[in-house]
Amino acid sequence: MDIGARNSPAMITPDVLRELVNKLGDRPYNMTVQIYTENAYIPPARNCFAFMFTNVGDTTATIQGMVIFPSATPLTALGDSRTISGHWGDVYTGKIDLSFRAPVGATPAVEVVQLYYV
């Protein structure tokens, strides 16, 4: 089957996708997990292809301008979370901008998980 001839998104059926994965193979990956308690420009891990963030504190935060609210009951339940991911083989090269909105509470905290190819 000639996969290269079918590059239109409308032509990608589950069978074609399965064949692509079989042809290209799996890519091993790993992850980092870090909790941030201050505003930061977070450098992406080398070969980062996805990052997830969860508000685990008591202060509203933004990541890349997206608002993530804290839990209504901090320290007992997680707040908002978001995930950003590319397509197979994509690598994120920008910085991850984290900031906490005023008024800052007693325990501002955002957990950032980065997935990266090894």
C-alpha positions as CSV (number, residue, x, y, z in Angstrom):
1,M,0.0,0.0,0.0
2,D,1.4,3.4,-1.0
3,I,0.9,5.7,2.1
4,G,2.7,8.6,0.5
5,A,0.1,8.9,-2.2
6,R,-2.7,9.5,0.3
7,N,-1.7,12.7,2.2
8,S,-5.1,14.3,2.4
9,P,-6.6,14.3,5.9
10,A,-9.9,13.0,4.5
11,M,-8.0,9.9,3.3
12,I,-6.6,8.9,6.7
13,T,-8.7,6.0,7.8
14,P,-8.0,3.9,10.9
15,D,-6.4,1.3,8.7
16,V,-4.1,3.9,7.1
17,L,-3.2,5.3,10.5
18,R,-2.4,1.9,11.8
19,E,-0.2,1.2,8.8
20,L,1.6,4.5,9.3
21,V,2.3,3.7,13.0
22,N,3.5,0.2,12.0
23,K,5.8,1.7,9.3
24,L,7.2,4.5,11.4
25,G,7.4,2.6,14.7
26,D,6.9,3.8,18.2
27,R,9.0,6.5,19.8
28,P,10.1,6.0,23.4
29,Y,9.3,8.8,25.7
30,N,9.8,9.9,29.3
31,M,8.3,12.6,31.5
32,T,9.2,15.3,34.0
33,V,7.0,16.6,36.8
34,Q,7.6,19.8,38.7
35,I,5.5,22.1,40.9
36,Y,5.9,25.8,40.4
37,T,5.0,28.3,43.1
38,E,6.1,31.6,41.5
39,N,5.7,33.2,38.1
40,A,8.2,31.6,35.6
41,Y,9.2,31.1,32.0
42,I,9.5,27.3,32.0
43,P,12.0,25.9,29.5
44,P,10.6,22.9,27.6
45,A,12.4,19.6,28.2
46,R,14.6,18.6,25.2
47,N,12.4,17.0,22.6
48,C,9.2,17.9,24.5
49,F,6.0,17.0,22.5
50,A,3.3,17.6,25.2
51,F,2.8,19.4,28.4
52,M,0.0,19.3,31.0
53,F,-0.6,21.6,33.8
54,T,-2.9,21.4,36.9
55,N,-3.7,24.1,39.4
56,V,-3.0,22.4,42.8
57,G,-2.9,25.6,44.8
58,D,-5.3,28.3,45.9
59,T,-4.5,31.0,43.3
60,T,-5.8,31.5,39.8
61,A,-3.0,31.1,37.3
62,T,-2.4,31.4,33.6
63,I,-0.3,29.3,31.3
64,Q,0.4,30.7,27.8
65,G,-2.5,33.1,28.6
66,M,-5.0,30.3,29.3
67,V,-6.7,30.7,32.7
68,I,-6.6,27.7,35.1
69,F,-8.7,28.2,38.3
70,P,-7.9,26.7,41.6
71,S,-10.1,24.1,43.3
72,A,-13.0,25.4,45.4
73,T,-11.5,23.4,48.2
74,P,-7.7,23.7,47.8
75,L,-5.5,20.9,49.2
76,T,-8.4,18.5,49.1
77,A,-9.2,18.5,45.3
78,L,-7.4,19.5,42.1
79,G,-8.2,22.6,40.3
80,D,-8.4,23.1,36.5
81,S,-6.0,21.3,34.2
82,R,-5.1,21.6,30.5
83,T,-3.0,19.6,28.1
84,I,-1.1,20.9,25.0
85,S,0.2,18.3,22.5
86,G,1.4,18.2,19.0
87,H,1.1,15.5,16.4
88,W,3.3,12.4,16.2
89,G,6.9,13.5,15.9
90,D,6.3,17.2,16.7
91,V,8.6,18.9,19.2
92,Y,7.7,22.0,21.2
93,T,10.4,24.7,21.0
94,G,8.8,27.7,22.7
95,K,8.8,28.7,26.4
96,I,6.0,27.9,28.8
97,D,4.8,31.1,30.4
98,L,3.3,30.7,33.9
99,S,1.9,33.5,36.0
100,F,-0.2,33.8,39.1
101,R,-3.0,36.4,39.2
102,A,-3.4,38.8,42.1
103,P,-4.4,38.5,44.8
104,V,-1.9,35.6,45.3
105,G,-3.2,33.2,48.0
106,A,-1.2,31.4,50.7
107,T,-0.3,28.4,48.5
108,P,0.0,29.2,44.8
109,A,1.0,26.0,43.0
110,V,0.8,24.6,39.5
111,E,2.0,21.2,38.6
112,V,3.6,21.0,35.1
113,V,4.2,17.6,33.4
114,Q,6.2,17.5,30.3
115,L,6.4,14.5,27.9
116,Y,9.5,14.2,25.8
117,Y,11.1,11.9,23.3
118,V,14.2,10.1,24.5
